[in-house]
């Protein structure tokens, strides 16, 4: 049995995330304490109590999701569960690299805090937008974006699963592209409640600002291979880990291809570690027949440990 741990990105945040882990496991409490110290403010309190308006600000969302994911990961690993592969959706790649021992948790949480600030600063609120396109294939969506651009930016941002693609760019161009997608047969288009147009060319200023921060972080070769989301390829060395995190800021998240690659590499069990079950649903649509587990509560952690054939403790 080959196991991949996969980690959620932005869009998974909910007030209260991580609280049950912190109350149940000393490893989780320690993770939140480490994040609080690294950031110089109580991201743990933000995770547990909100307010939701603050938690939805991307500069807060990104370290909060990373902290909650690592708080779920640590008791899982302490009970004997180990991945053969790791991958993460967008921001989740930082959690995956922490899990693989390629970057320290404190460095990662500080970096994603700045990543969120830079991404929010890159485009004034209201100028950009994102929309989910459901029930239309990628080539048709790409064509619709090209037809709708009109000198503005609009392109696929997240290729999540068959029939689910998110586009991003200038707000008016996203609206035009959504209309073109409906004309080409999309079952539905949904404008997303996001604070910035992630993973498109409008994020290039954020990418440039993030590069010095990434260069200042000590990366190590991952202990288990990573499938990165910017290329959907296997990464085994430190510099490739760093370079992938830089390019992903303004590039398409190739999640469907990443999961397909993991399946071709022999992964039969996927474990989503962190808040929410977004990736659980996506993986089931991509790798049909694979076993998919989620670890988002202490109870589901115990079930995952049992399913992986390990002895649950504590």
JOGI-V510598 format. One record per backbone hydrogen bond with DSSP energy under -0.5 kcal/mol. NH is the residue of the N-H (numbers start at 1). CO is the residue of the C=O. E is the energy in kcal/mol with one decimal. If there is no record, write none. Layout:
BEGIN
NH/CO/E  NH/CO/E
END
This chain:
BEGIN
2/266/-0.5  4/269/-2.6  5/85/-2.2  6/4/-0.5  6/271/-2.6  7/87/-1.5  12/9/-0.9  16/47/-3.4  17/14/-1.9  17/47/-0.6  19/16/-1.7  22/18/-2.6  23/19/-2.2  24/20/-1.5  25/21/-2.8  29/25/-2.0  30/26/-2.4  31/27/-1.5  32/28/-2.1  33/29/-2.4  34/30/-2.3  35/31/-2.2  36/32/-2.7  37/33/-2.2  38/34/-2.4  39/35/-2.2  40/36/-1.9  41/36/-0.8  43/41/-1.8  46/42/-1.5  47/43/-2.4  48/44/-2.6  49/45/-3.1  50/45/-0.6  50/46/-1.6  54/51/-0.7  55/51/-2.2  56/52/-2.0  57/54/-1.1  60/57/-2.2  61/57/-3.0  62/58/-2.1  64/60/-2.0  65/61/-2.7  66/62/-2.0  67/63/-2.6  68/64/-2.5  69/65/-2.3  70/66/-2.4  71/67/-2.2  72/68/-1.2  73/69/-2.1  74/70/-2.5  75/71/-0.6  76/72/-0.9  77/73/-2.6  78/74/-2.4  79/75/-0.9  79/76/-0.6  80/77/-2.0  81/76/-1.7  84/3/-3.1  85/3/-1.5  86/225/-1.8  87/5/-1.7  89/7/-2.4  90/88/-0.8  92/89/-2.6  93/90/-2.4  94/91/-2.0  95/91/-0.7  96/92/-2.3  97/93/-2.2  98/94/-2.1  99/95/-2.5  100/96/-1.7  101/98/-1.4  102/97/-2.5  103/97/-0.9  108/104/-2.4  109/105/-2.7  110/106/-2.0  111/107/-2.2  112/108/-2.5  113/109/-1.4  114/110/-1.7  115/111/-2.7  116/112/-2.5  117/113/-1.8  118/114/-2.9  119/115/-2.5  120/116/-2.2  121/117/-2.2  122/118/-1.3  123/119/-0.6  123/120/-0.5  127/124/-2.1  128/124/-0.7  129/169/-2.3  131/167/-2.1  132/190/-3.1  133/165/-3.8  134/132/-0.6  134/188/-2.9  135/163/-2.4  141/137/-1.7  142/138/-2.9  143/139/-2.2  144/140/-2.2  145/141/-2.4  146/142/-2.1  147/143/-2.4  148/144/-1.9  149/145/-1.3  152/149/-1.9  155/168/-2.1  157/166/-3.8  158/166/-1.7  159/253/-3.0  160/158/-1.0  160/164/-1.5  161/164/-1.5  164/161/-2.5  165/133/-2.1  166/158/-2.7  167/131/-3.0  168/155/-2.5  169/129/-1.8  170/153/-2.3  171/127/-2.9  174/170/-2.6  175/171/-2.1  176/172/-2.3  177/173/-2.8  178/174/-2.4  179/175/-2.1  180/176/-2.3  181/177/-2.6  182/178/-2.2  183/179/-2.0  184/180/-1.5  185/182/-1.3  186/181/-2.5  187/134/-1.7  188/134/-1.5  190/132/-2.4  192/130/-2.7  194/192/-1.9  198/196/-1.3  199/249/-1.1  203/200/-2.3  204/201/-1.8  207/203/-2.2  208/204/-2.5  209/205/-1.9  210/206/-2.1  211/207/-1.4  212/208/-0.6  213/209/-0.6  214/210/-2.2  215/211/-2.5  216/212/-1.2  217/213/-0.5  217/214/-1.0  219/217/-0.8  220/102/-2.4  223/100/-3.4  225/84/-0.6  226/235/-2.3  227/86/-2.1  228/226/-0.7  228/233/-2.1  232/228/-1.4  233/228/-0.5  235/226/-3.5  241/237/-1.5  242/238/-2.1  243/239/-2.6  244/240/-2.0  245/241/-1.7  246/242/-1.7  247/243/-2.2  248/244/-2.0  249/245/-0.5  249/246/-1.1  250/247/-0.8  251/248/-0.6  253/157/-3.5  254/229/-3.0  254/252/-0.8  255/253/-1.3  256/159/-2.5  258/254/-1.7  259/255/-2.4  260/256/-2.3  261/257/-2.3  262/258/-2.2  263/259/-2.4  264/260/-2.1  265/261/-2.0  266/263/-1.4  267/262/-2.4  268/2/-2.1  269/2/-1.8  270/291/-2.9  271/4/-2.8  272/270/-0.5  272/293/-2.9  273/6/-2.6  273/271/-0.6  274/272/-0.6  274/295/-2.3  281/277/-1.8  282/278/-1.9  283/279/-3.3  284/280/-1.8  285/281/-1.3  286/282/-1.4  287/283/-3.0  288/286/-0.9  290/287/-2.2  291/268/-2.8  293/270/-3.1  295/272/-3.2  301/297/-2.0  302/298/-2.1  303/299/-2.0  304/300/-2.3  305/301/-2.8  306/302/-2.1  307/303/-2.4  308/304/-2.2  309/306/-1.4  310/305/-2.7  312/310/-0.7
END
